[in-house]
Amino acid sequence: MDGTELLAPARDVACGIAAVDAGADAVYIGGPSFGARAKAGNALSDIETLVAYAHRFWARVYVTVNTLLYDREIDEATRLIRQLYEIGVDAIIVQDLGLLESDLPPIPLIASTQMHNNTPEKVTFLEQVGFERVILARELTLEEIREIRHRTSIELECFVHGALCVSYSGQCYMSYAIGGRSGNRGECAQPCRRRYSLVDRTGQVLVRDRHLLSLKDLCLADHLEELIDAGVRSFKIEGRLKDRAYVTNVVSHYRQQLDQMLARRGLARSSSGESRAGFDPDPVKTFNRGYTTYFLHGREQAVGSIDSPKMVGERIGRVTSAGLQSFRVDTSAELHNGDGLSFFDRSNVLTGTVVVSVDGADVYPDQMAGIHEGLTIYRNHDHPYLSTLDRALIERKIAVQFRLHETEQGFALAAVDEDGNEATARLSWDKVGARNPETMLNSIDRQLRKTGDTIFDCTDVTLDWGRIYFLPLSALNQLRRDALAHLLVAREENRPVGRHVLPRNNVPYPEKRLTYLGNTLNQQAVAFYRRHGVQEIEPAAETGLDMSGRQVMRTRYCIKHQLGLCPRSGAIEQPAEPLYLVDDEGHRYRLAFDCAACEMSVYY
């Protein structure tokens, strides 16, 4: 890949096209199966439509085939990858290394973050066995990313925005242990977003009914330059379950941020065209749980969203008075009919209401239940903003220059786009001098710039004539249409295409022994690891392992740090360990803290 990439999620083809229009250099989308989001599958025909649309801008489409696979599914997954290759998909995101034992087409492979790509040794191995890119673990610090870049040359992709898994990706078995729904199979029940109480060894409740494993959302929009310097080539936005408004808003925001940075650095993006948003993007206005930079600069802040896993929204202010039908709030924000408001009730549960009308300082919601003097009000739905976003005209245009010149038989219009692609349209026509040369010149310039609903935007028109000839509007229109049609063909012929044949080697895997944390679910994965020197292989949890007493989650997030109980942060009083999480059904999960590694583990 040449240039820097902004990579956007696509729940479906409509979201994918919206992402491309908003300026994404690449889009990732789930196929009909094996896509790590059971509710975000797409038909091959829809993916083919998205591929055709994205390729006009030299944008790429990656498809996720990143679940662990049972033996009975390997052949089906391999056939799917061949079909995706045939319809022009640019790369496949995979988790299961058993696929590398299959006869795959020469399509680039991207190592999913579900493979827990967190060390230079792991990334080096993946590079050596043929991956073109790795998606880095979300928890990495800037220094750790730099070290991986220093010791490898593979493309690095990094999450910069969206939801965070509290566990190391690919290392969470909590959903599977509780109810048989495996996150590594795309069926996560999200137990990390549930309410828990924190209990110590003696049974004392330290914290009651909070979302103690729920994290804020990631936002690294202000740190893109640091990541570029650290060696990141692809900036990834999370959100394959998000709607079109979210995708359009967030992609547009990052496109603007990246373009400013690339211009300062004299760097290029990896696709063509300029996107015009038609609105002012603001990631605060669409779904988020509050934002964090996570561990980019180390453990600097509390990263949990423990009050609610839902969108709380922008803080509006405190209620100064509340009546039977309306309330007043101390705020400088302007509220509107249709705005969604949220607040925490007396049980600390997030609830909400909708603004029916505003009369001066008086706000009339659809219900007053729970609203009282002193309550803090938030807005989680800015109705005018989201309406503007929904109606906004978002265009992406490729710059093109025209040169009109005469030929022996008539005239020719040459078109050159911003990537240097060229095409020419020719017209046999009698050469008759224009009666009014100045009027004719203005007409030619005006008519050739009318690129209409094409993907092109004319930035310059030049004439290479010995004299000024008369050409009717119909002839000019035909020349323009033909030149742009030929240019589309030239762009497709010249579009950079990745082809990659996997090497077959025996480079040693960084470990000689794999526990169930190695996620080895099928015999091809066993064969792959054996070939690369692994001597002991425990089968994956999804083979039916009894998870009782086993680690079901490991994370850099630490509940003690979140609650101000971390001894390394100066907390003096320490609770009686071990600590336990207790859910609404009374299930207990033991917590273990490795303070030397600054990690927390959850045991079933």
Secondary structure, 3 states (H helix, E strand, C coil): CCCEEEEEEECCHHHHHHHHHHCCCEEEEECCCCCCCCCCCCCHHHHHHHHHHHHCCCCEEEEEECCCCCHHHHHHHHHHHHHHHHCCCCEEEECCHHHHHCCCCCCCEEECHHHCCCCHHHHHHHHHCCCCEEECCCCCCHHHHHHHHHHCCCEEEEEEEECCCCCCCCCCCHHHHHHCCCHHHCCCCCHHHCCEEEECCCCCEEEEEECCCCECEEECHHHHHHHHHHCCCEEEECCCCCCHHHHHHHHHHHHHHHHHHHHHHCCCECCCCEEECCCCCCHHHCCCCCEECCCCCCCCCCCECCCCCCCCCEEEEEEEEECCCCEEEECCCCCCCCCEEEEECCCCCEEEEEEEEEECCEEEECCCCCCCCCCEEEEEECHHHHHHHHHCCCEEEEEEEEEEEECCCEEEEEEEECCCCEEEEEEECCCCECCCHHHHHHHHHHHHCCCCCCCEEEEEEEEECCCCECCCHHHHHHHHHHHHHHHHHHHHHHCCCCCCCCCCCCCCCCCCEECHHHCCCCHHHHHHHHHCCCCEECCCHHHCCCCCCCEEEEECCCHHHHCCCCHHHCCCCCCCCCEEEEECCCCEEEEEEECCCCEEEEEC
